[in-house]
Amino acid sequence: MTVLTTIREATKDDLTTAFHIKIGVKIVIAIAVLVPAVIGYRKAAANQEASTGLAHAVGGMALINIAVVTLWSV
């Protein structure tokens, strides 16, 4: 993602601000995916059962992140 951001910065067109917003949204969603994934991993490592809601949250937010990449054209 850093390479794409650097390439986009090199062009310096009017859409740079919109691109920064898109990258910011993707980072927030990625963190929102990472936190429940780590919680589930730690529960599994401690031989506790992770809830299905936690697993569905990780999968759903990952799909939302993919949708942002695919549908948000800058």
N, C-alpha and C positions, 0 to 999 in steps of 0.2 A: 504494500500500500504506500510505502514511503516513496518508492520509485515513481508511482503514478502521480503522487502529489507533487513531486519535484518536476516532473515533465509538464504537468499542468501549470505550475508556477512559472515555468520558462516562457509560456506563451503570453502571460500578462494581458489577457483580454477582459472584457466586462463581466464575464461569468465567474471570475475568480472567487468572489464573495459567496456566490451560490455553491460553488464547489467546496469551499471551507465549511459551509453549513452542512452539506451532505456528509463530508468526512466526520464532522463532529457528531452528527446523528448516528452514523455507523459505529463510532467509538463508544458512544453511550449504550447502544444496543449490544455491542460486543461485551462490554462490562456487565450488562444485565444478563447475558448468557453465561459468562464466566463464573459469576458468584454462585448461582444455584448448582452449576456443574461441579464446582469445588466442594460445595456442601455435600452433594450426593456422593462424590468420590471419597470424602472423609468418612461419611457414614458407612460406605461399603468397605473401606479399609478397617473400620472398627467392628466389622461383622454385624452391623445394624442394617435393618432394611430401610432403603430410601423410599420415600413415598412416590406413588405414581404421578401425583400432582407436580412434584419437583421435576421428574423426568419429562413430563409434558410441557412444563414451563420452559425448560432448556430447549426442547425440540421446536416449540412454537416460536420462541424468540429468535432461534436460528433461522427459521423459515421467514420470519419478518425481515431479518437482516438481508437474506437473499432477495426478497421482494424489493427492498429499498435499492439494492444494486441494480436489479433488473429494470424496475419500472421508473425510477427517478432519473430522468435524463437531464443532464446539465449542459 
